[in-house]
Amino acid sequence: MELFKTYPFEFDDEKYEVRIYHNDKLINVAVFKENHPATGIRHQIQIPEGMEIEKILNSDSMNHFIELSKKEISDNLWYNLAS
Protein backbone atom coordinates (compact mmCIF):
# COMPACT_ATOMS: atom_id res chain seq x y z
CA MET A 1 0.00 0.00 0.00
CA GLU A 2 1.11 3.54 -0.71
CA LEU A 3 1.33 6.13 2.05
CA PHE A 4 -0.99 9.02 1.21
CA LYS A 5 -0.63 11.31 4.23
CA THR A 6 0.37 11.45 7.88
CA TYR A 7 -1.21 13.54 10.63
CA PRO A 8 1.07 13.93 13.67
CA PHE A 9 -0.47 14.49 17.10
CA GLU A 10 0.46 14.20 20.77
CA PHE A 11 -1.32 12.59 23.69
CA ASP A 12 0.07 12.35 27.25
CA ASP A 13 3.42 13.72 26.04
CA GLU A 14 3.71 10.86 23.53
CA LYS A 15 4.03 11.45 19.77
CA TYR A 16 1.72 9.61 17.38
CA GLU A 17 0.81 9.72 13.69
CA VAL A 18 -2.44 8.90 11.97
CA ARG A 19 -1.38 7.39 8.65
CA ILE A 20 -3.53 6.93 5.59
CA TYR A 21 -2.44 4.19 3.20
CA HIS A 22 -4.16 3.12 -0.01
CA ASN A 23 -4.08 1.00 -3.09
CA ASP A 24 -6.61 0.96 -5.93
CA LYS A 25 -9.16 -1.02 -3.87
CA LEU A 26 -8.65 -0.07 -0.21
CA ILE A 27 -7.91 2.84 2.11
CA ASN A 28 -6.48 2.06 5.56
CA VAL A 29 -6.33 4.54 8.44
CA ALA A 30 -4.22 3.58 11.47
CA VAL A 31 -2.29 5.19 14.32
CA PHE A 32 1.47 4.70 14.60
CA LYS A 33 3.88 5.40 17.45
CA GLU A 34 7.64 5.28 16.92
CA ASN A 35 7.12 3.92 13.41
CA HIS A 36 5.05 0.93 14.62
CA PRO A 37 1.28 0.44 14.86
CA ALA A 38 0.14 1.96 18.16
CA THR A 39 -2.87 -0.35 18.43
CA GLY A 40 -4.49 -3.30 16.70
CA ILE A 41 -7.26 -1.02 15.45
CA ARG A 42 -7.43 0.00 11.81
CA HIS A 43 -10.19 1.56 9.75
CA GLN A 44 -10.54 0.11 6.26
CA ILE A 45 -12.58 1.61 3.44
CA GLN A 46 -13.28 -0.53 0.39
CA ILE A 47 -13.36 1.45 -2.83
CA PRO A 48 -16.26 0.54 -5.12
CA GLU A 49 -15.32 -0.13 -8.73
CA GLY A 50 -15.45 3.02 -10.81
CA MET A 51 -15.13 5.39 -7.85
CA GLU A 52 -12.18 7.78 -7.91
CA ILE A 53 -9.88 7.07 -4.97
CA GLU A 54 -8.33 10.56 -5.08
CA LYS A 55 -11.77 12.08 -4.63
CA ILE A 56 -12.33 9.98 -1.49
CA LEU A 57 -8.83 10.61 -0.10
CA ASN A 58 -9.26 14.36 -0.47
CA SER A 59 -12.82 14.50 0.84
CA ASP A 60 -13.80 16.11 4.13
CA SER A 61 -15.21 12.73 5.18
CA MET A 62 -11.68 11.41 5.71
CA ASN A 63 -11.43 13.81 8.67
CA HIS A 64 -13.96 11.60 10.47
CA PHE A 65 -11.57 8.64 10.37
CA ILE A 66 -8.60 10.79 11.37
CA GLU A 67 -10.41 12.22 14.40
CA LEU A 68 -11.85 8.81 15.32
CA SER A 69 -8.34 7.32 15.29
CA LYS A 70 -7.04 10.09 17.56
CA LYS A 71 -9.96 9.59 19.94
CA GLU A 72 -9.24 5.87 20.19
CA ILE A 73 -5.81 6.79 21.57
CA SER A 74 -7.10 9.43 24.00
CA ASP A 75 -9.85 7.06 25.21
CA ASN A 76 -7.35 4.17 25.62
CA LEU A 77 -9.71 2.01 23.57
CA TRP A 78 -7.07 -0.59 22.63
CA TYR A 79 -5.89 -0.94 26.23
CA ASN A 80 -9.49 -1.41 27.39
CA LEU A 81 -10.17 -4.02 24.68
CA ALA A 82 -6.96 -5.94 25.37
CA SER A 83 -7.30 -6.08 29.16
mmCIF file as gemmi writes it, N, C-alpha and C atoms, coordinates in Angstrom:
data_model
loop_
_atom_site.group_PDB
_atom_site.id
_atom_site.type_symbol
_atom_site.label_atom_id
_atom_site.label_alt_id
_atom_site.label_comp_id
_atom_site.label_asym_id
_atom_site.label_entity_id
_atom_site.label_seq_id
_atom_site.pdbx_PDB_ins_code
_atom_site.Cartn_x
_atom_site.Cartn_y
_atom_site.Cartn_z
_atom_site.occupancy
_atom_site.B_iso_or_equiv
_atom_site.pdbx_formal_charge
_atom_site.auth_seq_id
_atom_site.auth_asym_id
_atom_site.pdbx_PDB_model_num
ATOM 1 N N . MET Axp A 1 ? 0.835 -1.18 0 1 0 ? 1 A 1
ATOM 2 C CA . MET Axp A 1 ? 0 0 0 1 0 ? 1 A 1
ATOM 3 C C . MET Axp A 1 ? 0.882 1.247 0 1 0 ? 1 A 1
ATOM 4 N N . GLU Axp A 2 ? 0.389 2.27 -0.604 1 0 ? 2 A 1
ATOM 5 C CA . GLU Axp A 2 ? 1.111 3.535 -0.709 1 0 ? 2 A 1
ATOM 6 C C . GLU Axp A 2 ? 0.668 4.485 0.404 1 0 ? 2 A 1
ATOM 7 N N . LEU Axp A 3 ? 1.637 5.139 1.019 1 0 ? 3 A 1
ATOM 8 C CA . LEU Axp A 3 ? 1.33 6.129 2.045 1 0 ? 3 A 1
ATOM 9 C C . LEU Axp A 3 ? 0.806 7.385 1.365 1 0 ? 3 A 1
ATOM 10 N N . PHE Axp A 4 ? -0.39 7.811 1.773 1 0 ? 4 A 1
ATOM 11 C CA . PHE Axp A 4 ? -0.989 9.02 1.212 1 0 ? 4 A 1
ATOM 12 C C . PHE Axp A 4 ? -0.633 10.245 2.044 1 0 ? 4 A 1
ATOM 13 N N . LYS Axp A 5 ? -0.858 10.165 3.364 1 0 ? 5 A 1
ATOM 14 C CA . LYS Axp A 5 ? -0.625 11.315 4.234 1 0 ? 5 A 1
ATOM 15 C C . LYS Axp A 5 ? -0.445 10.868 5.67 1 0 ? 5 A 1
ATOM 16 N N . THR Axp A 6 ? 0.261 11.685 6.44 1 0 ? 6 A 1
ATOM 17 C CA . THR Axp A 6 ? 0.375 11.455 7.883 1 0 ? 6 A 1
ATOM 18 C C . THR Axp A 6 ? -0.119 12.698 8.608 1 0 ? 6 A 1
ATOM 19 N N . TYR Axp A 7 ? -0.7 12.462 9.785 1 0 ? 7 A 1
ATOM 20 C CA . TYR Axp A 7 ? -1.214 13.535 10.631 1 0 ? 7 A 1
ATOM 21 C C . TYR Axp A 7 ? -0.635 13.353 12.029 1 0 ? 7 A 1
ATOM 22 N N . PRO Axp A 8 ? 0.454 14.058 12.349 1 0 ? 8 A 1
ATOM 23 C CA . PRO Axp A 8 ? 1.068 13.927 13.674 1 0 ? 8 A 1
ATOM 24 C C . PRO Axp A 8 ? 0.178 14.543 14.75 1 0 ? 8 A 1
ATOM 25 N N . PHE Axp A 9 ? 0.218 13.93 15.943 1 0 ? 9 A 1
ATOM 26 C CA . PHE Axp A 9 ? -0.472 14.491 17.101 1 0 ? 9 A 1
ATOM 27 C C . PHE Axp A 9 ? 0.197 13.971 18.359 1 0 ? 9 A 1
ATOM 28 N N . GLU Axp A 10 ? -0.095 14.609 19.483 1 0 ? 10 A 1
ATOM 29 C CA . GLU Axp A 10 ? 0.461 14.197 20.77 1 0 ? 10 A 1
ATOM 30 C C . GLU Axp A 10 ? -0.661 13.904 21.746 1 0 ? 10 A 1
ATOM 31 N N . PHE Axp A 11 ? -0.413 12.917 22.598 1 0 ? 11 A 1
ATOM 32 C CA . PHE Axp A 11 ? -1.321 12.594 23.691 1 0 ? 11 A 1
ATOM 33 C C . PHE Axp A 11 ? -0.471 12.131 24.866 1 0 ? 11 A 1
ATOM 34 N N . ASP Axp A 12 ? -0.708 12.683 26.04 1 0 ? 12 A 1
ATOM 35 C CA . ASP Axp A 12 ? 0.065 12.352 27.246 1 0 ? 12 A 1
ATOM 36 C C . ASP Axp A 12 ? 1.574 12.426 27.001 1 0 ? 12 A 1
ATOM 37 N N . ASP Axp A 13 ? 2.003 13.478 26.341 1 0 ? 13 A 1
ATOM 38 C CA . ASP Axp A 13 ? 3.423 13.717 26.037 1 0 ? 13 A 1
ATOM 39 C C . ASP Axp A 13 ? 4.049 12.638 25.157 1 0 ? 13 A 1
ATOM 40 N N . GLU Axp A 14 ? 3.234 11.87 24.477 1 0 ? 14 A 1
ATOM 41 C CA . GLU Axp A 14 ? 3.713 10.857 23.528 1 0 ? 14 A 1
ATOM 42 C C . GLU Axp A 14 ? 3.367 11.326 22.115 1 0 ? 14 A 1
ATOM 43 N N . LYS Axp A 15 ? 4.256 11.047 21.163 1 0 ? 15 A 1
ATOM 44 C CA . LYS Axp A 15 ? 4.03 11.45 19.775 1 0 ? 15 A 1
ATOM 45 C C . LYS Axp A 15 ? 3.451 10.286 18.973 1 0 ? 15 A 1
ATOM 46 N N . TYR Axp A 16 ? 2.411 10.58 18.214 1 0 ? 16 A 1
ATOM 47 C CA . TYR Axp A 16 ? 1.718 9.607 17.376 1 0 ? 16 A 1
ATOM 48 C C . TYR Axp A 16 ? 1.545 10.184 15.978 1 0 ? 16 A 1
ATOM 49 N N . GLU Axp A 17 ? 1.18 9.306 15.043 1 0 ? 17 A 1
ATOM 50 C CA . GLU Axp A 17 ? 0.808 9.716 13.692 1 0 ? 17 A 1
ATOM 51 C C . GLU Axp A 17 ? -0.401 8.913 13.254 1 0 ? 17 A 1
ATOM 52 N N . VAL Axp A 18 ? -1.387 9.59 12.706 1 0 ? 18 A 1
ATOM 53 C CA . VAL Axp A 18 ? -2.439 8.9 11.972 1 0 ? 18 A 1
ATOM 54 C C . VAL Axp A 18 ? -1.914 8.805 10.545 1 0 ? 18 A 1
ATOM 55 N N . ARG Axp A 19 ? -1.875 7.597 10.018 1 0 ? 19 A 1
ATOM 56 C CA . ARG Axp A 19 ? -1.38 7.388 8.652 1 0 ? 19 A 1
ATOM 57 C C . ARG Axp A 19 ? -2.507 6.86 7.781 1 0 ? 19 A 1
ATOM 58 N N . ILE Axp A 20 ? -2.551 7.388 6.577 1 0 ? 20 A 1
ATOM 59 C CA . ILE Axp A 20 ? -3.526 6.928 5.591 1 0 ? 20 A 1
ATOM 60 C C . ILE Axp A 20 ? -2.755 6.263 4.458 1 0 ? 20 A 1
ATOM 61 N N . TYR Axp A 21 ? -3.034 4.978 4.271 1 0 ? 21 A 1
ATOM 62 C CA . TYR Axp A 21 ? -2.44 4.187 3.196 1 0 ? 21 A 1
ATOM 63 C C . TYR Axp A 21 ? -3.535 3.805 2.21 1 0 ? 21 A 1
ATOM 64 N N . HIS Axp A 22 ? -3.159 3.559 0.962 1 0 ? 22 A 1
ATOM 65 C CA . HIS Axp A 22 ? -4.162 3.124 -0.011 1 0 ? 22 A 1
ATOM 66 C C . HIS Axp A 22 ? -3.53 2.324 -1.139 1 0 ? 22 A 1
ATOM 67 N N . ASN Axp A 23 ? -4.387 1.567 -1.781 1 0 ? 23 A 1
ATOM 68 C CA . ASN Axp A 23 ? -4.084 1.001 -3.088 1 0 ? 23 A 1
ATOM 69 C C . ASN Axp A 23 ? -5.319 1.28 -3.942 1 0 ? 23 A 1
ATOM 70 N N . ASP Axp A 24 ? -5.475 0.625 -5.069 1 0 ? 24 A 1
ATOM 71 C CA . ASP Axp A 24 ? -6.612 0.965 -5.928 1 0 ? 24 A 1
ATOM 72 C C . ASP Axp A 24 ? -7.94 0.398 -5.431 1 0 ? 24 A 1
ATOM 73 N N . LYS Axp A 25 ? -7.926 -0.415 -4.373 1 0 ? 25 A 1
ATOM 74 C CA . LYS Axp A 25 ? -9.162 -1.017 -3.87 1 0 ? 25 A 1
ATOM 75 C C . LYS Axp A 25 ? -9.471 -0.702 -2.417 1 0 ? 25 A 1
ATOM 76 N N . LEU Axp A 26 ? -8.469 -0.269 -1.651 1 0 ? 26 A 1
ATOM 77 C CA . LEU Axp A 26 ? -8.648 -0.068 -0.211 1 0 ? 26 A 1
ATOM 78 C C . LEU Axp A 26 ? -7.965 1.201 0.28 1 0 ? 26 A 1
ATOM 79 N N . ILE Axp A 27 ? -8.553 1.769 1.347 1 0 ? 27 A 1
ATOM 80 C CA . ILE Axp A 27 ? -7.913 2.837 2.107 1 0 ? 27 A 1
ATOM 81 C C . ILE Axp A 27 ? -7.835 2.342 3.54 1 0 ? 27 A 1
ATOM 82 N N . ASN Axp A 28 ? -6.662 2.427 4.16 1 0 ? 28 A 1
ATOM 83 C CA . ASN Axp A 28 ? -6.484 2.059 5.563 1 0 ? 28 A 1
ATOM 84 C C . ASN Axp A 28 ? -6.06 3.287 6.356 1 0 ? 28 A 1
ATOM 85 N N . VAL Axp A 29 ? -6.674 3.451 7.526 1 0 ? 29 A 1
ATOM 86 C CA . VAL Axp A 29 ? -6.334 4.539 8.439 1 0 ? 29 A 1
ATOM 87 C C . VAL Axp A 29 ? -5.926 3.894 9.755 1 0 ? 29 A 1
ATOM 88 N N . ALA Axp A 30 ? -4.715 4.182 10.23 1 0 ? 30 A 1
ATOM 89 C CA . ALA Axp A 30 ? -4.22 3.576 11.466 1 0 ? 30 A 1
ATOM 90 C C . ALA Axp A 30 ? -3.301 4.555 12.188 1 0 ? 30 A 1
ATOM 91 N N . VAL Axp A 31 ? -3.161 4.343 13.498 1 0 ? 31 A 1
ATOM 92 C CA . VAL Axp A 31 ? -2.291 5.191 14.319 1 0 ? 31 A 1
ATOM 93 C C . VAL Axp A 31 ? -0.963 4.474 14.538 1 0 ? 31 A 1
ATOM 94 N N . PHE Axp A 32 ? 0.128 5.231 14.388 1 0 ? 32 A 1
ATOM 95 C CA . PHE Axp A 32 ? 1.468 4.705 14.6 1 0 ? 32 A 1
ATOM 96 C C . PHE Axp A 32 ? 2.16 5.486 15.705 1 0 ? 32 A 1
ATOM 97 N N . LYS Axp A 33 ? 3.04 4.787 16.416 1 0 ? 33 A 1
ATOM 98 C CA . LYS Axp A 33 ? 3.877 5.397 17.447 1 0 ? 33 A 1
ATOM 99 C C . LYS Axp A 33 ? 5.279 4.834 17.256 1 0 ? 33 A 1
ATOM 100 N N . GLU Axp A 34 ? 6.254 5.696 17.144 1 0 ? 34 A 1
ATOM 101 C CA . GLU Axp A 34 ? 7.642 5.283 16.924 1 0 ? 34 A 1
ATOM 102 C C . GLU Axp A 34 ? 7.768 4.331 15.736 1 0 ? 34 A 1
ATOM 103 N N . ASN Axp A 35 ? 7.064 4.656 14.671 1 0 ? 35 A 1
ATOM 104 C CA . ASN Axp A 35 ? 7.12 3.919 13.41 1 0 ? 35 A 1
ATOM 105 C C . ASN Axp A 35 ? 6.532 2.508 13.468 1 0 ? 35 A 1
ATOM 106 N N . HIS Axp A 36 ? 5.729 2.217 14.482 1 0 ? 36 A 1
ATOM 107 C CA . HIS Axp A 36 ? 5.047 0.93 14.619 1 0 ? 36 A 1
ATOM 108 C C . HIS Axp A 36 ? 3.576 1.186 14.908 1 0 ? 36 A 1
ATOM 109 N N . PRO Axp A 37 ? 2.697 0.247 14.526 1 0 ? 37 A 1
ATOM 110 C CA . PRO Axp A 37 ? 1.282 0.44 14.863 1 0 ? 37 A 1
ATOM 111 C C . PRO Axp A 37 ? 1.115 0.641 16.369 1 0 ? 37 A 1
ATOM 112 N N . ALA Axp A 38 ? 0.352 1.655 16.742 1 0 ? 38 A 1
ATOM 113 C CA . ALA Axp A 38 ? 0.14 1.962 18.16 1 0 ? 38 A 1
ATOM 114 C C . ALA Axp A 38 ? -0.908 1.049 18.779 1 0 ? 38 A 1
ATOM 115 N N . THR Axp A 39 ? -1.801 0.529 17.949 1 0 ? 39 A 1
ATOM 116 C CA . THR Axp A 39 ? -2.87 -0.355 18.426 1 0 ? 39 A 1
ATOM 117 C C . THR Axp A 39 ? -3.141 -1.416 17.371 1 0 ? 39 A 1
ATOM 118 N N . GLY Axp A 40 ? -4.049 -2.305 17.678 1 0 ? 40 A 1
ATOM 119 C CA . GLY Axp A 40 ? -4.493 -3.297 16.703 1 0 ? 40 A 1
ATOM 120 C C . GLY Axp A 40 ? -5.727 -2.838 15.95 1 0 ? 40 A 1
ATOM 121 N N . ILE Axp A 41 ? -6.061 -1.563 16.088 1 0 ? 41 A 1
ATOM 122 C CA . ILE Axp A 41 ? -7.262 -1.018 15.449 1 0 ? 41 A 1
ATOM 123 C C . ILE Axp A 41 ? -6.871 -0.337 14.149 1 0 ? 41 A 1
ATOM 124 N N . ARG Axp A 42 ? -7.648 -0.606 13.119 1 0 ? 42 A 1
ATOM 125 C CA . ARG Axp A 42 ? -7.43 0.002 11.811 1 0 ? 42 A 1
ATOM 126 C C . ARG Axp A 42 ? -8.803 0.21 11.181 1 0 ? 42 A 1
ATOM 127 N N . HIS Axp A 43 ? -8.954 1.302 10.48 1 0 ? 43 A 1
ATOM 128 C CA . HIS Axp A 43 ? -10.192 1.561 9.745 1 0 ? 43 A 1
ATOM 129 C C . HIS Axp A 43 ? -9.908 1.301 8.278 1 0 ? 43 A 1
ATOM 130 N N . GLN Axp A 44 ? -10.755 0.485 7.656 1 0 ? 44 A 1
ATOM 131 C CA . GLN Axp A 44 ? -10.541 0.112 6.262 1 0 ? 44 A 1
ATOM 132 C C . GLN Axp A 44 ? -11.765 0.501 5.443 1 0 ? 44 A 1
ATOM 133 N N . ILE Axp A 45 ? -11.518 1.177 4.339 1 0 ? 45 A 1
ATOM 134 C CA . ILE Axp A 45 ? -12.577 1.605 3.438 1 0 ? 45 A 1
ATOM 135 C C . ILE Axp A 45 ? -12.36 0.889 2.115 1 0 ? 45 A 1
ATOM 136 N N . GLN Axp A 46 ? -13.366 0.144 1.679 1 0 ? 46 A 1
ATOM 137 C CA . GLN Axp A 46 ? -13.281 -0.533 0.391 1 0 ? 46 A 1
ATOM 138 C C . GLN Axp A 46 ? -13.792 0.409 -0.69 1 0 ? 46 A 1
ATOM 139 N N . ILE Axp A 47 ? -13.026 0.529 -1.754 1 0 ? 47 A 1
ATOM 140 C CA . ILE Axp A 47 ? -13.361 1.447 -2.835 1 0 ? 47 A 1
ATOM 141 C C . ILE Axp A 47 ? -14.198 0.712 -3.877 1 0 ? 47 A 1
ATOM 142 N N . PRO Axp A 48 ? -15.438 1.165 -4.089 1 0 ? 48 A 1
ATOM 143 C CA . PRO Axp A 48 ? -16.262 0.536 -5.121 1 0 ? 48 A 1
ATOM 144 C C . PRO Axp A 48 ? -15.647 0.743 -6.508 1 0 ? 48 A 1
ATOM 145 N N . GLU Axp A 49 ? -15.842 -0.224 -7.368 1 0 ? 49 A 1
ATOM 146 C CA . GLU Axp A 49 ? -15.318 -0.133 -8.726 1 0 ? 49 A 1
ATOM 147 C C . GLU Axp A 49 ? -15.887 1.107 -9.413 1 0 ? 49 A 1
ATOM 148 N N . GLY Axp A 50 ? -15.023 1.834 -10.078 1 0 ? 50 A 1
ATOM 149 C CA . GLY Axp A 50 ? -15.451 3.022 -10.805 1 0 ? 50 A 1
ATOM 150 C C . GLY Axp A 50 ? -15.416 4.303 -9.987 1 0 ? 50 A 1
ATOM 151 N N . MET Axp A 51 ? -15.2 4.194 -8.691 1 0 ? 51 A 1
ATOM 152 C CA . MET Axp A 51 ? -15.131 5.389 -7.849 1 0 ? 51 A 1
ATOM 153 C C . MET Axp A 51 ? -13.69 5.889 -7.82 1 0 ? 51 A 1
ATOM 154 N N . GLU Axp A 52 ? -13.515 7.193 -7.895 1 0 ? 52 A 1
ATOM 155 C CA . GLU Axp A 52 ? -12.177 7.779 -7.915 1 0 ? 52 A 1
ATOM 156 C C . GLU Axp A 52 ? -11.594 7.832 -6.506 1 0 ? 52 A 1
ATOM 157 N N . ILE Axp A 53 ? -10.495 7.135 -6.305 1 0 ? 53 A 1
ATOM 158 C CA . ILE Axp A 53 ? -9.882 7.068 -4.975 1 0 ? 53 A 1
ATOM 159 C C . ILE Axp A 53 ? -9.371 8.439 -4.532 1 0 ? 53 A 1
ATOM 160 N N . GLU Axp A 54 ? -8.838 9.228 -5.445 1 0 ? 54 A 1
ATOM 161 C CA . GLU Axp A 54 ? -8.329 10.56 -5.081 1 0 ? 54 A 1
ATOM 162 C C . GLU Axp A 54 ? -9.447 11.441 -4.542 1 0 ? 54 A 1
ATOM 163 N N . LYS Axp A 55 ? -10.627 11.295 -5.098 1 0 ? 55 A 1
ATOM 164 C CA . LYS Axp A 55 ? -11.773 12.078 -4.626 1 0 ? 55 A 1
ATOM 165 C C . LYS Axp A 55 ? -12.104 11.713 -3.183 1 0 ? 55 A 1
ATOM 166 N N . ILE Axp A 56 ? -12.047 10.435 -2.86 1 0 ? 56 A 1
ATOM 167 C CA . ILE Axp A 56 ? -12.326 9.976 -1.495 1 0 ? 56 A 1
ATOM 168 C C . ILE Axp A 56 ? -11.216 10.437 -0.554 1 0 ? 56 A 1
ATOM 169 N N . LEU Axp A 57 ? -9.966 10.239 -0.952 1 0 ? 57 A 1
ATOM 170 C CA . LEU Axp A 57 ? -8.833 10.608 -0.101 1 0 ? 57 A 1
ATOM 171 C C . LEU Axp A 57 ? -8.819 12.098 0.231 1 0 ? 57 A 1
ATOM 172 N N . ASN Axp A 58 ? -9.271 12.919 -0.679 1 0 ? 58 A 1
ATOM 173 C CA . ASN Axp A 58 ? -9.255 14.364 -0.472 1 0 ? 58 A 1
ATOM 174 C C . ASN Axp A 58 ? -10.58 14.919 0.043 1 0 ? 58 A 1
ATOM 175 N N . SER Axp A 59 ? -11.517 14.04 0.37 1 0 ? 59 A 1
ATOM 176 C CA . SER Axp A 59 ? -12.823 14.503 0.843 1 0 ? 59 A 1
ATOM 177 C C . SER Axp A 59 ? -12.774 14.878 2.322 1 0 ? 59 A 1
ATOM 178 N N . ASP Axp A 60 ? -13.687 15.73 2.725 1 0 ? 60 A 1
ATOM 179 C CA . ASP Axp A 60 ? -13.805 16.11 4.133 1 0 ? 60 A 1
ATOM 180 C C . ASP Axp A 60 ? -14.181 14.916 5.002 1 0 ? 60 A 1
ATOM 181 N N . SER Axp A 61 ? -14.802 13.913 4.415 1 0 ? 61 A 1
ATOM 182 C CA . SER Axp A 61 ? -15.213 12.727 5.176 1 0 ? 61 A 1
ATOM 183 C C . SER Axp A 61 ? -14.031 11.974 5.767 1 0 ? 61 A 1
ATOM 184 N N . MET Axp A 62 ? -12.859 12.085 5.167 1 0 ? 62 A 1
ATOM 185 C CA . MET Axp A 62 ? -11.681 11.406 5.71 1 0 ? 62 A 1
ATOM 186 C C . MET Axp A 62 ? -11.323 11.961 7.085 1 0 ? 62 A 1
ATOM 187 N N . ASN Axp A 63 ? -11.688 13.217 7.347 1 0 ? 63 A 1
ATOM 188 C CA . ASN Axp A 63 ? -11.431 13.807 8.668 1 0 ? 63 A 1
ATOM 189 C C . ASN Axp A 63 ? -12.113 13.02 9.776 1 0 ? 63 A 1
ATOM 190 N N . HIS Axp A 64 ? -13.255 12.425 9.473 1 0 ? 64 A 1
ATOM 191 C CA . HIS Axp A 64 ? -13.959 11.602 10.467 1 0 ? 64 A 1
ATOM 192 C C . HIS Axp A 64 ? -13.06 10.462 10.939 1 0 ? 64 A 1
ATOM 193 N N . PHE Axp A 65 ? -12.424 9.773 10.018 1 0 ? 65 A 1
ATOM 194 C CA . PHE Axp A 65 ? -11.57 8.637 10.368 1 0 ? 65 A 1
ATOM 195 C C . PHE Axp A 65 ? -10.293 9.088 11.079 1 0 ? 65 A 1
ATOM 196 N N . ILE Axp A 66 ? -9.785 10.246 10.703 1 0 ? 66 A 1
ATOM 197 C CA . ILE Axp A 66 ? -8.6 10.792 11.372 1 0 ? 66 A 1
ATOM 198 C C . ILE Axp A 66 ? -8.926 11.12 12.825 1 0 ? 66 A 1
ATOM 199 N N . GLU Axp A 67 ? -10.015 11.835 13.044 1 0 ? 67 A 1
ATOM 200 C CA . GLU Axp A 67 ? -10.412 12.217 14.404 1 0 ? 67 A 1
ATOM 201 C C . GLU Axp A 67 ? -10.816 11.005 15.232 1 0 ? 67 A 1
ATOM 202 N N . LEU Axp A 68 ? -11.476 10.039 14.618 1 0 ? 68 A 1
ATOM 203 C CA . LEU Axp A 68 ? -11.848 8.808 15.319 1 0 ? 68 A 1
ATOM 204 C C . LEU Axp A 68 ? -10.602 8.06 15.785 1 0 ? 68 A 1
ATOM 205 N N . SER Axp A 69 ? -9.595 8.002 14.937 1 0 ? 69 A 1
ATOM 206 C CA . SER Axp A 69 ? -8.344 7.322 15.288 1 0 ? 69 A 1
ATOM 207 C C . SER Axp A 69 ? -7.647 8.013 16.451 1 0 ? 69 A 1
ATOM 208 N N . LYS Axp A 70 ? -7.634 9.339 16.444 1 0 ? 70 A 1
ATOM 209 C CA . LYS Axp A 70 ? -7.043 10.086 17.56 1 0 ? 70 A 1
ATOM 210 C C . LYS Axp A 70 ? -7.81 9.828 18.853 1 0 ? 70 A 1
ATOM 211 N N . LYS Axp A 71 ? -9.126 9.804 18.758 1 0 ? 71 A 1
ATOM 212 C CA . LYS Axp A 71 ? -9.963 9.591 19.943 1 0 ? 71 A 1
ATOM 213 C C . LYS Axp A 71 ? -9.747 8.196 20.531 1 0 ? 71 A 1
ATOM 214 N N . GLU Axp A 72 ? -9.513 7.221 19.69 1 0 ? 72 A 1
ATOM 215 C CA . GLU Axp A 72 ? -9.243 5.869 20.19 1 0 ? 72 A 1
ATOM 216 C C . GLU Axp A 72 ? -7.992 5.851 21.064 1 0 ? 72 A 1
ATOM 217 N N . ILE Axp A 73 ? -7.009 6.683 20.738 1 0 ? 73 A 1
ATOM 218 C CA . ILE Axp A 73 ? -5.809 6.795 21.571 1 0 ? 73 A 1
ATOM 219 C C . ILE Axp A 73 ? -6.147 7.502 22.873 1 0 ? 73 A 1
ATOM 220 N N . SER Axp A 74 ? -6.806 8.653 22.787 1 0 ? 74 A 1
ATOM 221 C CA . SER Axp A 74 ? -7.104 9.432 24.001 1 0 ? 74 A 1
ATOM 222 C C . SER Axp A 74 ? -8.069 8.705 24.932 1 0 ? 74 A 1
ATOM 223 N N . ASP Axp A 75 ? -8.916 7.84 24.384 1 0 ? 75 A 1
ATOM 224 C CA . ASP Axp A 75 ? -9.846 7.055 25.208 1 0 ? 75 A 1
ATOM 225 C C . ASP Axp A 75 ? -9.257 5.727 25.674 1 0 ? 75 A 1
ATOM 226 N N . ASN Axp A 76 ? -8.011 5.445 25.284 1 0 ? 76 A 1
ATOM 227 C CA . ASN Axp A 76 ? -7.354 4.168 25.622 1 0 ? 76 A 1
ATOM 228 C C . ASN Axp A 76 ? -8.181 2.964 25.187 1 0 ? 76 A 1
ATOM 229 N N . LEU Axp A 77 ? -8.821 3.071 24.046 1 0 ? 77 A 1
ATOM 230 C CA . LEU Axp A 77 ? -9.714 2.011 23.575 1 0 ? 77 A 1
ATOM 231 C C . LEU Axp A 77 ? -8.994 0.669 23.428 1 0 ? 77 A 1
ATOM 232 N N . TRP Axp A 78 ? -7.792 0.672 22.835 1 0 ? 78 A 1
ATOM 233 C CA . TRP Axp A 78 ? -7.073 -0.587 22.63 1 0 ? 78 A 1
ATOM 234 C C . TRP Axp A 78 ? -6.711 -1.234 23.965 1 0 ? 78 A 1
ATOM 235 N N . TYR Axp A 79 ? -6.239 -0.421 24.902 1 0 ? 79 A 1
ATOM 236 C CA . TYR Axp A 79 ? -5.891 -0.938 26.226 1 0 ? 79 A 1
ATOM 237 C C . TYR Axp A 79 ? -7.126 -1.567 26.88 1 0 ? 79 A 1
ATOM 238 N N . ASN Axp A 80 ? -8.261 -0.896 26.784 1 0 ? 80 A 1
ATOM 239 C CA . ASN Axp A 80 ? -9.49 -1.415 27.386 1 0 ? 80 A 1
ATOM 240 C C . ASN Axp A 80 ? -9.969 -2.69 26.704 1 0 ? 80 A 1
ATOM 241 N N . LEU Axp A 81 ? -9.787 -2.795 25.398 1 0 ? 81 A 1
ATOM 242 C CA . LEU Axp A 81 ? -10.168 -4.018 24.683 1 0 ? 81 A 1
ATOM 243 C C . LEU Axp A 81 ? -9.251 -5.18 25.039 1 0 ? 81 A 1
ATOM 244 N N . ALA Axp A 82 ? -7.964 -4.887 25.167 1 0 ? 82 A 1
ATOM 245 C CA . ALA Axp A 82 ? -6.962 -5.937 25.372 1 0 ? 82 A 1
ATOM 246 C C . ALA Axp A 82 ? -6.855 -6.408 26.818 1 0 ? 82 A 1
ATOM 247 N N . SER Axp A 83 ? -7.44 -5.673 27.751 1 0 ? 83 A 1
ATOM 248 C CA . SER Axp A 83 ? -7.299 -6.084 29.155 1 0 ? 83 A 1
ATOM 249 C C . SER Axp A 83 ? -8.556 -6.742 29.691 1 0 ? 83 A 1
